[in-house]
């Protein structure tokens, strides 16, 4: 375990010593595979880029995977102000969104909400007056609600756990399968990623994927690990954008 942590730290340190080159390599590889890369110096620029992309798509709705980076730039309020409704598809984030609540934990954001409260939120928001507070029934209600969104909304927004410079690939790790729905069904996918997420080689995932879930939730591996590279004709999103976010990261990196 400690050797894995040491190896991961070495990979991260190596990336940060030559971050610019690896980001440029990622941009070149991603673009060659059919993706489009945008650079955002701060939160305001990132919001502006995403809003412009959504205007080009004439999008009035988007589906979202849980992403702390979108919370960092306050994306949802900006979308709402522009008349675009964002549907959170992570179960906990959905509970918070429908309940107009704030997260209490970075990994399990709805930890403070009990099942009776979830039942009340779902019954009110989904029009299910006879919904019981049984966890299976609550999960089934959320699944039915979200499936309609997955199948009807052609634009999605995601974060990224890793960017691979060598291949121009993006990786998202999650535990519910909602992420995979967002990454495969929409026509257009916009990924917002902090510049520190880049890894040099595809092979580096061998170390990182063993560490990530174990450190976050104690699982051996996350149930869903999705990887994609650019655009593949007739398979998955046909328009793919990556917004690389600085937002103070470079200034932190520059400090001795």
ABEGO torsion letter per residue (X at the ends): XAAAAAAAAAAAAAAAAAAAAAAAAAAAAAAAAGBBBBBBABAAAAAAAAAAAAAAAGBABBBBBBBAAAAAAGAAAAAAAAGBBBBBABAAAAAAAAAGBBBABAABAAAABBAAAAAAAAAAAAGBAABBABAAAAAAAAAAAAAAAAAABABBBBBBABBBAAAGBBBBBBAAGAAAAAAAABABBBBBBBAAABBABAAAAAAAAAAAAAAAAGBABBABBBBBBEBBBGBEBABBBBBBBAGGAAAAAABX
